[in-house]
Structure formats: C-alpha cells, structure tokens
Amino acid sequence: MKLRPDEEIALGRILAPIKNDERTLRMKNFIQHGKITTYDHVESVTVLSYWLNKRLHLGADERVLSIGAFLHDYYLYDWHSTDGGNGLHGFSHSSTAMKNAVEHFGVGKKTQNVISSHMWPLTITKIPRCREAWIVCLADKFVSTRETIFCR
C-alpha cells in the first residue's frame, strides 16, 4: 500500500500546514500501540485512507479525508497514564481530538465527523456520516490491529 510519487506530493501539500505545526508534532511524544507513536499511527491511517480512496475510486474529498485522518487521534495526552480528564479513553478521545482540531485548525463539519466517528461502533452514537468518515474508520481499524499485533 504505497503511494505513487505524485500522490505523495499531493498529500504532502494538503497536510504541510498541519504536519509541521508544533502542536501536531507533540503527537510524537505519545505511544499509540506497541512502540508506534501517535504521530506515526495517524500518518499510517492517512496514507492508507488516501490509498484506498485512490485505488478503489471511492470519490472522497481528498482534503477532508486527509486532514480528518491525520487529526483523528489529535487528543494530545498519554492515554496509558490518563484519560485526559474526559472519561474512558476509547469512548472519549475522538471528542477531544475533534475539539482540538476545531480549536487549533478550524476544521469544518465534514472533517469533524471524520474525527468524531472514527471509533464507531464502540462509540455507537457517533456514526460515520460521509464516505470520508467511513474510509478513515475502516483504515484506523486495520492499522490499529496491525500495530497492536506486529509492533510489540
């Protein structure tokens, strides 16, 4: 699941202002699964989401998809030692990530749905309501499973 050079360039242009922001770089300080940082995790989910959209001709908005995928775990705390003060991490971090994304980057409603619904069906009331949200939800499940099993 490797992007072509032209796709890497296009994705890089979309994400440049976000990936290099000092706040998102903080995700490099937190472990997500096994030995994988949150930053590396969201990068993997973003690349897989973008790849799926391109290869399966799903017609998702590349900007919404890419930004939503990259910010889906933008909660900025170590979930192994705290819940960020918001309840159980698995149930609450998508809301925290969405609030941070709105506050720091002003993301729109569609991107908010991508972020807030990525834990569905665990968060049963936060349903993916657009194709971008469905793609990220599925890509996150795949990447999380791979990281949990193979990156210990």
N, CA, C and O of each residue as an XYZ file, in Angstrom:
608
protein
N       0.834     -1.181      0.000
C       0.000      0.000      0.000
C       0.879      1.244      0.000
O       0.897      2.020      0.956
N       1.581      1.403     -1.063
C       2.492      2.531     -1.195
C       1.907      3.540     -2.179
O       1.363      3.177     -3.222
N       2.035      4.811     -1.818
C       1.572      5.870     -2.706
C       2.595      6.096     -3.812
O       3.797      5.909     -3.620
N       2.093      6.499     -4.962
C       2.973      6.893     -6.060
C       3.592      8.254     -5.710
O       3.036      8.987     -4.891
N       4.730      8.600     -6.317
C       5.381      9.892     -6.006
C       4.442     11.092     -6.181
O       4.467     12.008     -5.359
N       3.618     11.105     -7.231
C       2.710     12.233     -7.434
C       1.649     12.300     -6.331
O       1.217     13.385     -5.942
N       1.236     11.131     -5.832
C       0.266     11.094     -4.738
C       0.898     11.565     -3.432
O       0.261     12.269     -2.648
N       2.148     11.179     -3.199
C       2.868     11.649     -2.002
C       2.981     13.174     -2.010
O       2.816     13.821     -0.976
N       3.263     13.738     -3.177
C       3.375     15.195     -3.306
C       2.031     15.856     -3.031
O       1.960     16.831     -2.284
N       0.967     15.331     -3.629
C      -0.375     15.905     -3.427
C      -0.784     15.822     -1.961
O      -1.303     16.791     -1.406
N      -0.555     14.676     -1.334
C      -0.897     14.511      0.074
C      -0.051     15.444      0.936
O      -0.552     16.046      1.886
N       1.219     15.559      0.606
C       2.106     16.464      1.345
C       1.646     17.909      1.295
O       1.727     18.627      2.292
N       1.163     18.338      0.134
C       0.651     19.713      0.007
C      -0.569     19.952      0.875
O      -0.715     21.013      1.483
N      -1.447     18.956      0.928
C      -2.656     19.086      1.751
C      -2.290     19.195      3.221
O      -2.849     20.015      3.950
N      -1.348     18.365      3.654
C      -1.058     18.248      5.089
C       0.060     19.145      5.613
O       0.224     19.262      6.827
N       0.833     19.779      4.736
C       2.009     20.548      5.163
C       1.739     21.511      6.331
O       2.492     21.504      7.304
N       0.688     22.334      6.260
C       0.484     23.272      7.372
C       0.167     22.577      8.700
O       0.431     23.130      9.768
N      -0.393     21.381      8.638
C      -0.794     20.664      9.850
C       0.344     19.789     10.371
O       0.634     19.791     11.567
N       0.988     19.041      9.473
C       2.050     18.111      9.890
C       3.222     18.806     10.552
O       3.869     18.229     11.426
N       3.502     20.019     10.156
C       4.660     20.728     10.680
C       4.324     21.689     11.820
O       5.193     22.413     12.306
N       3.085     21.692     12.233
C       2.656     22.552     13.333
C       3.208     21.988     14.647
O       3.190     20.776     14.864
N       3.694     22.866     15.511
C       4.293     22.411     16.773
C       3.314     21.609     17.622
O       3.733     20.735     18.380
N       2.020     21.891     17.508
C       1.034     21.154     18.306
C       0.879     19.719     17.811
O       0.803     18.795     18.621
N       0.830     19.518     16.490
C       0.710     18.148     15.993
C       2.010     17.375     16.191
O       1.985     16.156     16.363
N       3.126     18.061     16.169
C       4.403     17.388     16.417
C       4.469     16.812     17.828
O       5.264     15.909     18.088
N       3.649     17.321     18.735
C       3.586     16.774     20.096
C       3.107     15.326     20.095
O       3.380     14.586     21.040
N       2.397     14.915     19.046
C       1.932     13.531     18.968
C       3.105     12.550     18.894
O       2.932     11.361     19.160
N       4.280     13.031     18.539
C       5.475     12.176     18.502
C       5.922     11.769     19.904
O       6.723     10.845     20.053
N       5.415     12.446     20.928
C       5.795     12.163     22.311
C       4.929     11.104     22.978
O       5.204     10.712     24.112
N       3.895     10.636     22.301
C       2.955      9.693     22.909
C       2.932      8.384     22.132
O       2.928      8.373     20.901
N       2.916      7.283     22.873
C       2.834      5.956     22.257
C       1.360      5.618     22.034
O       0.518      5.819     22.908
N       1.078      5.105     20.854
C      -0.285      4.737     20.484
C      -0.507      3.238     20.704
O      -1.285      2.838     21.570
N       0.180      2.421     19.917
C       0.082      0.958     20.004
C       1.484      0.375     19.961
O       2.293      0.769     19.121
N       1.780     -0.561     20.860
C       3.101     -1.189     20.858
C       4.192     -0.157     21.038
O       4.315      0.453     22.100
N       4.989      0.038     19.990
C       6.077      1.019     20.020
C       5.814      2.165     19.045
O       6.704      2.974     18.783
N       4.627      2.232     18.522
C       4.262      3.218     17.499
C       3.756      4.495     18.164
O       2.884      4.448     19.032
N       4.311      5.641     17.750
C       3.832      6.915     18.303
C       2.480      7.275     17.691
O       2.098      6.757     16.642
N       1.780      8.153     18.354
C       0.505      8.626     17.820
C       0.719      9.297     16.474
O      -0.098      9.136     15.568
N       1.800     10.044     16.332
C       2.112     10.712     15.061
C       2.291      9.686     13.942
O       1.724      9.837     12.860
N       3.077      8.648     14.206
C       3.292      7.607     13.193
C       1.988      6.872     12.878
O       1.731      6.516     11.728
N       1.177      6.651     13.899
C      -0.111      5.993     13.700
C      -1.014      6.805     12.775
O      -1.579      6.263     11.825
N      -1.152      8.097     13.049
C      -2.054      8.901     12.209
C      -1.502      9.044     10.795
O      -2.269      9.151      9.838
N      -0.177      9.047     10.657
C       0.419      9.051      9.314
C       0.033      7.786      8.549
O      -0.331      7.850      7.375
N       0.115      6.647      9.216
C      -0.235      5.377      8.569
C      -1.705      5.337      8.179
O      -2.050      4.887      7.086
N      -2.569      5.807      9.068
C      -4.006      5.833      8.761
C      -4.281      6.786      7.599
O      -5.117      6.497      6.743
N      -3.591      7.901      7.568
C      -3.767      8.881      6.492
C      -3.348      8.292      5.151
O      -4.078      8.402      4.166
N      -2.188      7.674      5.111
C      -1.700      7.085      3.857
C      -2.635      5.976      3.388
O      -2.973      5.920      2.206
N      -3.057      5.097      4.286
C      -3.972      4.020      3.895
C      -5.302      4.585      3.407
O      -5.838      4.112      2.405
N      -5.837      5.575      4.089
C      -7.105      6.189      3.678
C      -6.986      6.790      2.281
O      -7.852      6.586      1.431
N      -5.919      7.521      2.057
C      -5.676      8.150      0.758
C      -5.521      7.081     -0.326
O      -6.082      7.207     -1.414
N      -4.755      6.029     -0.022
C      -4.518      4.934     -0.948
C      -5.831      4.233     -1.310
O      -6.103      3.988     -2.485
N      -6.642      3.913     -0.298
C      -7.927      3.259     -0.548
C      -8.822      4.116     -1.431
O      -9.462      3.612     -2.355
N      -8.864      5.397     -1.147
C      -9.686      6.304     -1.937
C      -9.251      6.306     -3.398
O     -10.083      6.263     -4.304
N      -7.947      6.356     -3.616
C      -7.413      6.381     -4.984
C      -7.603      5.033     -5.689
O      -8.145      4.985     -6.793
N      -7.166      3.952     -5.065
C      -7.163      2.650     -5.728
C      -8.555      2.084     -5.944
O      -8.804      1.396     -6.933
N      -9.467      2.374     -5.016
C     -10.837      1.848     -5.139
C     -11.783      2.856     -5.784
O     -12.981      2.600     -5.907
N     -11.238      4.007     -6.198
C     -12.033      5.052     -6.866
C     -13.292      5.394     -6.064
O     -14.408      5.380     -6.584
N     -13.073      5.702     -4.771
C     -14.195      5.946     -3.866
C     -14.763      7.356     -3.971
O     -15.879      7.602     -3.514
N     -14.028      8.273     -4.557
C     -14.537      9.616     -4.795
C     -14.644     10.501     -3.571
O     -15.430     11.448     -3.559
N     -13.860     10.206     -2.536
C     -13.890     11.047     -1.332
C     -13.150     12.357     -1.592
O     -12.247     12.423     -2.425
N     -13.544     13.380     -0.873
C     -12.865     14.672     -0.907
C     -11.481     14.464     -0.274
O     -11.384     14.190      0.922
N     -10.427     14.591     -1.062
C      -9.078     14.285     -0.595
C      -8.633     15.165      0.569
O      -7.921     14.705      1.462
N      -9.044     16.408      0.560
C      -8.656     17.325      1.629
C      -9.327     16.926      2.949
O      -8.659     16.800      3.975
N     -10.635     16.731      2.918
C     -11.380     16.328      4.120
C     -10.854     14.988      4.625
O     -10.618     14.816      5.821
N     -10.675     14.048      3.713
C     -10.191     12.715      4.064
C      -8.819     12.782      4.735
O      -8.613     12.194      5.796
N      -7.896     13.491      4.120
C      -6.517     13.547      4.605
C      -6.393     14.276      5.937
O      -5.718     13.801      6.851
N      -7.038     15.415      6.043
C      -6.964     16.178      7.292
C      -7.689     15.444      8.410
O      -7.197     15.383      9.536
N      -8.846     14.890      8.107
C      -9.582     14.109      9.113
C      -8.785     12.913      9.591
O      -8.735     12.629     10.787
N      -8.161     12.211      8.652
C      -7.343     11.046      9.012
C      -6.159     11.460      9.873
O      -5.850     10.803     10.867
N      -5.500     12.539      9.499
C      -4.311     12.956     10.240
C      -4.650     13.473     11.640
O      -3.841     13.345     12.559
N      -5.819     14.045     11.804
C      -6.200     14.607     13.111
C      -7.130     13.696     13.916
O      -7.618     14.096     14.973
N      -7.380     12.482     13.434
C      -8.365     11.639     14.120
C      -7.960     11.273     15.550
O      -8.832     11.017     16.380
N      -6.684     11.242     15.851
C      -6.217     10.973     17.221
C      -5.436     12.158     17.795
O      -4.437     11.976     18.491
N      -5.894     13.348     17.502
C      -5.244     14.578     17.943
C      -5.739     14.978     19.337
O      -6.263     16.074     19.534
N      -5.560     14.063     20.300
C      -6.043     14.311     21.663
C      -4.954     14.823     22.594
O      -5.269     15.422     23.622
N      -3.686     14.608     22.269
C      -2.532     15.230     22.934
C      -2.336     14.878     24.410
O      -2.065     15.761     25.224
N      -2.468     13.618     24.756
C      -2.114     13.149     26.089
C      -1.697     11.685     25.983
O      -1.966     11.025     24.980
N      -1.038     11.185     27.024
C      -0.632      9.782     27.066
C      -1.790      8.970     27.614
O      -2.062      8.997     28.814
N      -2.468      8.250     26.741
C      -3.664      7.519     27.161
C      -3.334      6.337     28.060
O      -4.234      5.761     28.672
N      -2.064      5.964     28.151
C      -1.668      4.862     29.032
C      -1.667      5.284     30.500
O      -1.772      4.443     31.392
N      -1.548      6.588     30.744
C      -1.465      7.055     32.129
C      -2.605      7.990     32.530
O      -2.769      8.280     33.715
N      -3.389      8.462     31.573
C      -4.506      9.354     31.887
C      -5.581      9.201     30.829
O      -5.343      8.669     29.745
N      -6.744      9.671     31.161
C      -7.829      9.686     30.179
C      -8.061     11.113     29.685
O      -9.057     11.395     29.018
N      -7.134     12.008     30.018
C      -7.271     13.402     29.622
C      -8.354     14.121     30.410
O      -8.735     15.242     30.071
N      -8.849     13.479     31.459
C      -9.896     14.078     32.286
C     -11.280     13.999     31.673
O     -12.192     14.702     32.109
N     -11.451     13.147     30.661
C     -12.719     13.119     29.940
C     -13.452     11.781     29.979
O     -14.421     11.594     29.242
N     -13.015     10.852     30.816
C     -13.650      9.537     30.848
C     -12.773      8.498     30.183
O     -11.612      8.770     29.875
N     -13.309      7.318     29.959
C     -12.534      6.242     29.354
C     -12.028      6.641     27.973
O     -12.797      7.106     27.132
N     -10.739      6.457     27.749
C     -10.080      6.909     26.529
C     -10.775      6.434     25.255
O     -11.026      7.233     24.354
N     -11.083      5.159     25.174
C     -11.694      4.618     23.958
C     -12.995      5.299     23.584
O     -13.327      5.416     22.405
N     -13.726      5.742     24.580
C     -15.014      6.389     24.348
C     -14.908      7.902     24.190
O     -15.768      8.520     23.563
N     -13.865      8.502     24.752
C     -13.819      9.965     24.811
C     -12.795     10.642     23.902
O     -12.954     11.819     23.579
N     -11.750      9.928     23.483
C     -10.660     10.622     22.795
C     -11.067     11.191     21.447
O     -10.473     12.171     20.998
N     -12.058     10.610     20.790
C     -12.468     11.163     19.493
C     -13.093     12.544     19.656
O     -12.915     13.413     18.802
N     -13.813     12.746     20.732
C     -14.388     14.076     21.000
C     -13.298     15.077     21.346
O     -13.338     16.226     20.906
N     -12.317     14.636     22.143
C     -11.198     15.507     22.495
C     -10.411     15.888     21.246
O     -10.055     17.052     21.064
N     -10.138     14.900     20.381
C      -9.403     15.162     19.140
C     -10.171     16.142     18.256
O      -9.580     17.044     17.662
N     -11.477     15.964     18.173
C     -12.288     16.859     17.347
C     -12.264     18.287     17.901
O     -12.104     19.245     17.144
N     -12.422     18.425     19.195
C     -12.388     19.763     19.812
C     -11.038     20.434     19.562
O     -10.983     21.619     19.234
N      -9.954     19.680     19.717
C      -8.615     20.234     19.459
C      -8.471     20.647     17.996
O      -7.914     21.705     17.701
N      -8.966     19.822     17.086
C      -8.861     20.118     15.652
C      -9.645     21.373     15.287
O      -9.196     22.171     14.464
N     -10.805     21.547     15.891
C     -11.607     22.748     15.642
C     -10.896     23.969     16.211
O     -10.769     24.993     15.539
N     -10.438     23.854     17.444
C      -9.783     24.986     18.117
C      -8.476     25.388     17.437
O      -8.213     26.578     17.262
N      -7.658     24.415     17.053
C      -6.329     24.716     16.520
C      -6.292     24.923     15.010
O      -5.455     25.670     14.505
N      -7.204     24.259     14.284
C      -7.138     24.313     12.821
C      -8.449     24.721     12.146
O      -8.501     24.838     10.921
N      -9.493     24.937     12.922
C     -10.762     25.398     12.369
C     -11.392     24.444     11.363
O     -11.981     24.885     10.376
N     -11.276     23.151     11.603
C     -11.811     22.181     10.639
C     -13.330     22.295     10.529
O     -14.005     22.657     11.492
N     -13.859     21.982      9.344
C     -15.284     22.079      9.069
C     -16.066     20.876      9.584
O     -15.503     19.935     10.143
N     -17.381     20.936      9.380
C     -18.303     19.922      9.895
C     -18.004     18.521      9.366
O     -18.045     17.553     10.124
N     -17.705     18.406      8.078
C     -17.446     17.098      7.498
C     -16.175     16.484      8.104
O     -16.154     15.297      8.430
N     -15.142     17.276      8.249
C     -13.897     16.799      8.862
C     -14.130     16.464     10.333
O     -13.548     15.513     10.855
N     -14.974     17.236     10.994
C     -15.326     16.935     12.380
C     -15.967     15.554     12.482
O     -15.680     14.806     13.417
N     -16.832     15.208     11.526
C     -17.462     13.885     11.544
C     -16.434     12.786     11.325
O     -16.525     11.726     11.944
N     -15.458     13.022     10.454
C     -14.386     12.040     10.239
C     -13.687     11.748     11.563
O     -13.462     10.589     11.914
N     -13.351     12.795     12.284
C     -12.612     12.656     13.540
C     -13.489     12.050     14.635
O     -13.086     11.097     15.303
N     -14.673     12.597     14.813
C     -15.511     12.177     15.946
C     -16.068     10.770     15.791
O     -16.403     10.138     16.793
N     -16.178     10.258     14.572
C     -16.805      8.952     14.369
C     -15.817      7.818     14.108
O     -16.237      6.692     13.837
N     -14.517      8.089     14.184
C     -13.559      7.042     13.807
C     -13.570      5.837     14.743
O     -13.057      4.780     14.376
N     -14.133      5.965     15.928
C     -14.188      4.835     16.865
C     -15.485      4.029     16.761
O     -15.691      3.090     17.531
N     -16.350      4.381     15.829
C     -17.568      3.612     15.640
C     -17.193      2.172     15.307
O     -16.250      1.987     14.539
N     -17.837      1.166     15.809
C     -19.090      1.153     16.556
C     -18.938      1.242     18.078
O     -19.940      1.224     18.794
N     -17.691      1.338     18.589
C     -17.526      1.476     20.039
C     -18.304      2.691     20.535
O     -19.006      2.615     21.543
N     -18.178      3.792     19.836
C     -18.942      4.998     20.172
C     -20.205      4.965     19.307
O     -20.291      5.638     18.279
N     -21.155      4.188     19.736
C     -22.326      3.811     18.935
C     -23.139      5.001     18.425
O     -23.757      4.913     17.364
N     -23.146      6.100     19.156
C     -23.941      7.252     18.714
C     -23.192      8.169     17.759
O     -23.793      9.065     17.168
N     -21.901      7.960     17.599
C     -21.092      8.793     16.696
C     -20.877      8.023     15.398
O     -19.851      7.369     15.215
N     -21.836      8.106     14.519
C     -21.870      7.323     13.290
C     -21.155      8.068     12.158
O     -21.359      9.269     11.985
N     -20.321      7.363     11.388
C     -19.736      7.992     10.201
C     -20.864      8.402      9.238
O     -21.694      7.575      8.861
N     -20.884      9.674      8.848
C     -21.995     10.183      8.033
C     -21.572     10.617      6.630
O     -22.362     11.210      5.895
N     -20.328     10.321      6.265
C     -19.859     10.644      4.921
C     -18.838      9.586      4.517
O     -18.306      8.874      5.368
N     -18.571      9.486      3.232
C     -17.643      8.443      2.772
C     -16.247      8.631      3.353
O     -15.547      7.650      3.604
N     -15.831      9.878      3.570
C     -14.517     10.137      4.160
C     -14.433      9.538      5.567
O     -13.417      8.952      5.940
N     -15.503      9.688      6.335
C     -15.535      9.148      7.698
C     -15.508      7.622      7.689
O     -14.844      7.011      8.526
N     -16.222      7.005      6.753
C     -16.208      5.542      6.655
C     -14.821      5.031      6.290
O     -14.357      4.040      6.853
N     -14.166      5.691      5.365
C     -12.833      5.266      4.933
C     -11.855      5.338      6.107
O     -11.108      4.389      6.349
N     -11.855      6.453      6.835
C     -10.932      6.620      7.964
C     -11.267      5.621      9.080
O     -10.363      5.051      9.691
N     -12.527      5.413      9.338
C     -12.950      4.450     10.362
C     -12.384      3.067     10.049
O     -11.822      2.413     10.928
N     -12.526      2.626      8.820
C     -12.029      1.306      8.421
C     -10.498      1.252      8.379
O      -9.899      0.270      8.818
N      -9.871      2.302      7.854
C      -8.406      2.342      7.802
C      -7.821      2.317      9.212
O      -6.815      1.651      9.454
N      -8.443      3.033     10.136
C      -7.963      3.057     11.518
C      -8.059      1.673     12.152
O      -7.153      1.264     12.879
N      -9.131      0.954     11.889
C      -9.279     -0.409     12.448
C      -8.158     -1.312     11.915
O      -7.555     -2.075     12.669
N      -7.891     -1.217     10.618
C      -6.854     -2.043     10.007
C      -5.478     -1.710     10.575
O      -4.745     -2.603     10.999
N      -5.131     -0.425     10.583
C      -3.810     -0.001     11.051
C      -3.645     -0.310     12.545
O      -2.585     -0.778     12.961
N      -4.660     -0.059     13.342
C      -4.588     -0.319     14.781
C      -4.370     -1.799     15.059
O      -3.569     -2.162     15.921
N      -5.074     -2.642     14.337
C      -4.917     -4.086     14.513
C      -3.503     -4.517     14.135
O      -2.862     -5.273     14.866
N      -3.022     -4.037     12.998
C      -1.661     -4.370     12.542
C      -0.625     -3.907     13.569
O       0.293     -4.657     13.901
N      -0.765     -2.677     14.073
C       0.192     -2.151     15.047
C       0.145     -2.934     16.358
O       1.188     -3.215     16.948
N      -1.036     -3.280     16.810
C      -1.192     -3.990     18.071
C      -0.596     -5.389     17.989
O       0.039     -5.850     18.938
N      -0.794     -6.061     16.870
C      -0.299     -7.441     16.742
C       1.183     -7.501     16.414
O       1.905     -8.317     16.986
N       1.654     -6.650     15.501
C       3.004     -6.793     14.968
C       4.036     -5.817     15.497
O       5.213     -5.955     15.164
N       3.659     -4.843     16.298
C       4.614     -3.799     16.709
C       4.875     -3.813     18.206
O       4.972     -2.756     18.830
N       4.988     -4.988     18.779
C       5.260     -5.110     20.211
C       6.678     -5.582     20.424
O       7.107     -5.749     21.565
